[in-house]
Amino acid sequence: MKVIDDWQDNSQVADMMTRLYEDPKLQEVLRIIEMISLEKLDNQKESKWR
């Protein structure tokens, strides 16, 4: 969790978003989501060909 003191401060919000996006834990979650979405796409393609 990250705390933003001033939501009106665009540079603080942008900096925090960058830090969150670069966080290794988030990157792992994003990889898992990508794997799931690719798996679903593959399953949809298989269903169309049956």
C-alpha positions, 0 to 999 in steps of 0.5 A: 500500500502506498499513501498519497498525501495530496491527490491534487499534486499531479507529480506526486500521484504520477510518481506513486503510480509509477512506483506501484506499477514497477513493484515486483509483486504487481508485476507478478500479478500482471504476468499471471493475469496475462497468462490467464487471458492468453489461456482463455483466448486459446480456449475460445479459438479451440471452441470456434474450430470444433 
